[in-house]
Amino acid sequence: MARAVVIGEVLFDLFPDGDRLGGAPSNFAVHAAALGADVHLISAVGDDRYGKNAISSLTAVDVDTSGVRVSDSPTGTVKVTLSAGHPSYEIVEGVAWDEIDLIETSRNHLKKAQLLCWGTLAQRSCRSEEAHRQLFDLVPNSCLNVCDLNFRQHYHDADVVRQSLTHSDLLKLSDEDLPILRSYISGPKDDRDYLRDIRHVYGIRVAVLTLGERGCRVSARNVDLSVPGISVQVVNTVGAGDAFVAAFALNLLQDADLRLSAETANRVGAYVATQDSGTPSLPSEFRIVD
């Protein structure tokens, strides 16, 4: 079983019709566990109703929450507004996931990790950013380091972006992330050439640009793939990108062909987009790791 460690925000998305557990790293953890990985999650929640619900819900789907610290600050919340199934966010500040620490249990998991996943949002506070910086001295050299940029509002800066790219083996970004990344790091206008240059400069093994219903573009050494998307009736795109990168990363960890990895990830992401949940139960046929 693949040993994965995920770090970042655990929060509740406040939709007009109810509150749901969310946060990109939390979603990734749930999807990776469903796809067959042994997942250890590093985060922080409050000693409140949302925090207790988060721990209970994550544990129920086989995510190891022993690295989720209980903070005096409240569990994170985000007001989500949907337009044609596509979300916009209002993210509350001063919450538990702004206070992420690496406890001893997490350090032990990191030393044995085969896959590590992180993003940029949870690095908005100095404390949580420092926790992220410690990761890379702890994981084995063989660990697949996965960065899902996942830019949100104004919670990113050039230093966090460059540090994240420097440590990435697999970089995932969406078509919404791309112009923001370009604002930090200039390069060719053509997306294919831009991804190639980013890989070369930062030593990234694979870069994947997701394009929603249009599929994705995969850039690697001597590889440039455009993999078409899957036409589905979109209900809610929240969590679809997290499912995509979990599937792609686990396939890559299994030494799968890049096109197969992308096609599988497209299928998993498309399925999630047809569900009214960022972390629906995945069909057993999607399982990647035995």
C-alpha positions as CSV (number, residue, x, y, z in Angstrom):
1,M,0.0,0.0,0.0
2,A,1.3,3.4,-0.9
3,R,2.3,5.6,2.1
4,A,1.0,9.1,1.6
5,V,1.4,12.2,3.8
6,V,-0.8,15.2,3.1
7,I,-0.5,18.6,4.8
8,G,-2.8,21.6,4.7
9,E,-6.2,23.1,5.5
10,V,-9.1,21.1,7.0
11,L,-12.2,23.3,7.0
12,F,-15.9,23.4,6.4
13,D,-17.3,24.8,3.2
14,L,-20.5,26.7,4.0
15,F,-22.8,26.2,1.0
16,P,-26.3,27.8,0.8
17,D,-27.8,24.4,1.3
18,G,-25.6,23.2,4.2
19,D,-22.0,22.8,5.6
20,R,-19.6,20.2,4.2
21,L,-16.1,19.1,5.1
22,G,-13.6,20.5,2.7
23,G,-10.2,22.0,2.0
24,A,-8.1,20.8,-0.9
25,P,-5.6,18.8,1.2
26,S,-8.4,17.2,3.1
27,N,-10.2,16.3,-0.1
28,F,-7.0,14.9,-1.6
29,A,-6.5,12.8,1.6
30,V,-10.0,11.3,1.3
31,H,-9.7,10.6,-2.4
32,A,-6.2,9.1,-2.0
33,A,-7.5,6.8,0.7
34,A,-10.4,5.7,-1.5
35,L,-8.0,5.0,-4.3
36,G,-6.0,2.6,-2.1
37,A,-3.3,4.7,-0.3
38,D,-2.4,4.7,3.4
39,V,-2.9,8.4,4.2
40,H,-1.6,10.4,7.1
41,L,-3.0,14.0,7.3
42,I,-1.3,16.9,9.0
43,S,-3.5,19.9,9.9
44,A,-5.2,21.5,12.8
45,V,-8.9,21.9,13.8
46,G,-10.6,23.7,16.6
47,D,-12.1,22.2,19.8
48,D,-15.6,22.7,18.5
49,R,-18.4,21.1,16.6
50,Y,-16.8,21.4,13.2
51,G,-13.5,20.1,14.5
52,K,-15.0,17.0,16.1
53,N,-17.1,16.4,12.9
54,A,-14.0,16.7,10.8
55,I,-12.0,14.2,12.8
56,S,-14.9,11.7,12.9
57,S,-15.6,12.0,9.2
58,L,-12.0,11.6,8.1
59,T,-11.4,8.7,10.3
60,A,-14.5,7.0,9.0
61,V,-13.0,7.0,5.5
62,D,-9.7,5.6,6.6
63,V,-7.7,8.8,6.8
64,D,-5.2,8.8,9.7
65,T,-5.9,12.0,11.7
66,S,-3.2,11.5,14.4
67,G,-1.3,14.4,12.8
68,V,-4.3,16.8,13.1
69,R,-3.7,19.0,16.1
70,V,-6.6,20.4,18.2
71,S,-6.1,24.2,18.4
72,D,-7.6,26.9,20.7
73,S,-8.6,28.7,17.5
74,P,-11.8,27.7,15.7
75,T,-12.0,25.2,12.9
76,G,-11.6,26.9,9.5
77,T,-14.7,27.8,7.5
78,V,-15.2,29.1,3.9
79,K,-18.3,30.7,2.5
80,V,-18.9,29.1,-0.9
81,T,-21.0,30.5,-3.7
82,L,-21.8,28.5,-6.8
83,S,-22.5,29.8,-10.3
84,A,-23.3,27.1,-12.9
85,G,-21.6,24.6,-10.6
86,H,-18.4,26.6,-10.3
87,P,-17.4,27.9,-6.9
88,S,-16.1,31.2,-5.5
89,Y,-14.8,31.5,-2.0
90,E,-14.6,33.8,1.1
91,I,-12.0,32.3,3.4
92,V,-12.1,33.1,7.1
93,E,-8.7,34.1,8.7
94,G,-7.3,33.4,12.2
95,V,-8.4,29.8,12.2
96,A,-7.0,26.5,13.4
97,W,-5.2,25.5,10.1
98,D,-3.2,28.7,10.4
99,E,-1.5,27.0,13.4
100,I,-0.2,23.7,11.8
101,D,2.7,22.1,13.7
102,L,4.6,18.9,12.9
103,I,4.1,16.6,15.9
104,E,6.3,13.6,16.5
105,T,3.8,11.1,15.0
106,S,3.8,13.1,11.7
107,R,7.6,13.3,11.6
108,N,7.7,9.5,11.8
109,H,5.2,9.2,9.0
110,L,7.2,11.7,6.9
111,K,10.4,9.6,7.2
112,K,8.6,6.7,5.6
113,A,6.5,8.6,3.1
114,Q,6.3,7.5,-0.6
115,L,4.2,10.5,-1.5
116,L,3.9,14.0,0.0
117,C,1.2,16.5,-1.1
118,W,0.8,20.1,-0.2
119,G,-0.5,23.4,-1.6
120,T,-0.1,27.1,-1.1
121,L,-3.2,28.2,0.8
122,A,-2.2,26.7,4.2
123,Q,1.2,28.6,4.0
124,R,-0.6,32.0,4.4
125,S,0.5,32.1,8.1
126,C,4.2,32.1,9.3
127,R,3.5,29.2,11.6
128,S,2.0,26.9,9.0
129,E,4.5,28.0,6.4
130,E,7.3,26.9,8.8
131,A,5.7,23.5,9.2
132,H,5.7,23.1,5.4
133,R,9.4,24.1,5.1
134,Q,10.4,21.4,7.6
135,L,8.8,18.6,5.4
136,F,11.5,18.3,2.8
137,D,14.3,17.6,5.3
138,L,12.2,14.6,6.7
139,V,10.9,12.8,3.6
140,P,13.1,10.2,1.8
141,N,14.8,11.2,-1.4
142,S,12.6,8.6,-3.2
143,C,9.4,10.3,-2.0
144,L,7.2,11.7,-4.8
145,N,6.7,15.4,-3.9
146,V,3.3,16.6,-5.2
147,C,2.4,20.3,-5.2
148,D,-1.1,21.4,-6.1
149,L,-0.8,25.2,-6.3
150,N,-4.5,25.8,-5.8
151,F,-4.3,29.6,-5.5
152,R,-7.1,31.2,-3.4
153,Q,-7.9,34.9,-3.1
154,H,-4.7,36.8,-2.1
155,Y,-3.2,34.1,0.0
156,H,0.0,33.5,-1.9
157,D,3.3,35.2,-2.6
158,A,6.4,34.8,-4.7
159,D,8.5,33.2,-1.9
160,V,5.9,30.5,-1.2
161,V,5.4,29.8,-4.9
162,R,9.1,29.5,-5.6
163,Q,9.8,27.3,-2.5
164,S,6.9,25.0,-3.5
165,L,8.1,24.7,-7.1
166,T,11.7,24.0,-6.0
167,H,10.6,21.0,-4.0
168,S,8.1,19.6,-6.5
169,D,8.4,16.4,-8.5
170,L,4.8,16.6,-9.7
171,L,3.3,20.1,-10.2
172,K,-0.5,20.4,-10.7
173,L,-2.1,23.7,-11.6
174,S,-5.5,24.6,-13.1
175,D,-6.2,27.0,-15.9
176,E,-7.3,29.4,-13.2
177,D,-3.9,29.1,-11.4
178,L,-1.9,29.6,-14.6
179,P,-2.3,33.4,-15.0
180,I,-1.4,33.9,-11.3
181,L,1.7,31.7,-11.6
182,R,2.7,33.8,-14.7
183,S,2.4,36.9,-12.6
184,Y,5.1,35.5,-10.3
185,I,7.3,33.8,-12.9
186,S,7.4,35.1,-16.4
187,G,7.9,32.9,-19.5
188,P,6.8,32.1,-23.0
189,K,3.2,32.9,-24.0
190,D,2.5,29.4,-25.3
191,D,1.4,27.2,-22.4
192,R,3.3,24.2,-23.7
193,D,6.6,26.2,-23.7
194,Y,5.8,27.8,-20.4
195,L,5.3,24.4,-18.6
196,R,8.5,23.1,-20.2
197,D,10.5,26.1,-19.0
198,I,9.0,25.9,-15.5
199,R,10.0,22.2,-15.3
200,H,13.6,22.9,-16.5
201,V,14.2,25.9,-14.2
202,Y,12.8,24.1,-11.0
203,G,13.8,20.5,-11.8
204,I,10.2,19.3,-11.9
205,R,9.6,15.8,-13.2
206,V,6.0,16.3,-14.5
207,A,3.8,19.3,-14.7
208,V,0.1,18.9,-15.3
209,L,-2.3,21.7,-16.3
210,T,-5.9,20.9,-15.8
211,L,-8.4,22.4,-18.3
212,G,-11.8,21.4,-16.8
213,E,-14.1,19.8,-19.4
214,R,-11.3,20.2,-22.0
215,G,-9.1,17.7,-20.1
216,C,-5.5,18.4,-19.3
217,R,-2.0,19.0,-20.7
218,V,1.0,16.9,-19.4
219,S,4.5,18.1,-19.7
220,A,7.5,15.9,-18.9
221,R,11.0,15.2,-20.4
222,N,10.4,14.6,-24.1
223,V,6.7,14.5,-23.5
224,D,3.9,16.9,-24.3
225,L,0.4,15.4,-24.1
226,S,-3.0,17.0,-24.6
227,V,-5.5,14.5,-23.1
228,P,-9.1,15.3,-23.9
229,G,-11.7,15.6,-21.1
230,I,-14.8,13.6,-20.5
231,S,-18.2,15.1,-21.2
232,V,-20.4,14.9,-18.1
233,Q,-23.4,16.8,-16.6
234,V,-21.6,19.0,-14.0
235,V,-23.3,19.3,-10.7
236,N,-20.5,20.8,-8.5
237,T,-16.8,21.1,-9.4
238,V,-15.6,21.3,-5.8
239,G,-13.2,18.5,-5.1
240,A,-12.8,17.4,-8.7
241,G,-9.3,18.9,-9.1
242,D,-8.3,17.2,-5.8
243,A,-9.6,13.9,-7.0
244,F,-7.7,14.4,-10.3
245,V,-4.3,15.0,-8.7
246,A,-4.8,12.2,-6.2
247,A,-5.4,9.8,-9.1
248,F,-2.6,11.1,-11.2
249,A,-0.1,11.1,-8.4
250,L,-0.9,7.5,-7.3
251,N,-0.7,6.3,-10.9
252,L,2.7,8.0,-11.3
253,L,3.8,6.4,-8.0
254,Q,3.0,3.0,-9.6
255,D,5.1,3.9,-12.6
256,A,2.1,4.1,-14.9
257,D,2.3,5.6,-18.4
258,L,1.7,9.4,-18.3
259,R,-1.2,9.2,-20.8
260,L,-2.8,6.4,-18.7
261,S,-2.3,8.5,-15.6
262,A,-3.9,11.5,-17.2
263,E,-6.9,9.5,-18.6
264,T,-7.5,7.8,-15.2
265,A,-7.3,11.2,-13.4
266,N,-9.7,12.7,-15.9
267,R,-12.2,10.0,-15.3
268,V,-12.0,10.3,-11.5
269,G,-12.2,14.1,-11.6
270,A,-15.1,14.0,-14.0
271,Y,-17.0,11.6,-11.8
272,V,-16.6,13.8,-8.8
273,A,-17.9,16.8,-10.8
274,T,-21.2,14.9,-11.4
275,Q,-21.7,14.5,-7.6
276,D,-23.1,17.1,-5.1
277,S,-20.1,16.5,-2.8
278,G,-16.3,17.3,-3.0
279,T,-15.6,13.8,-1.6
280,P,-18.3,11.4,-2.8
281,S,-17.7,7.6,-2.4
282,L,-15.7,6.5,-5.4
283,P,-16.6,3.4,-7.4
284,S,-14.3,0.4,-6.6
285,E,-13.3,0.3,-10.3
286,F,-11.3,3.5,-9.7
287,R,-9.0,1.9,-7.1
288,I,-5.4,2.3,-8.1
289,V,-3.3,0.8,-5.2
290,D,-3.9,-2.7,-3.9
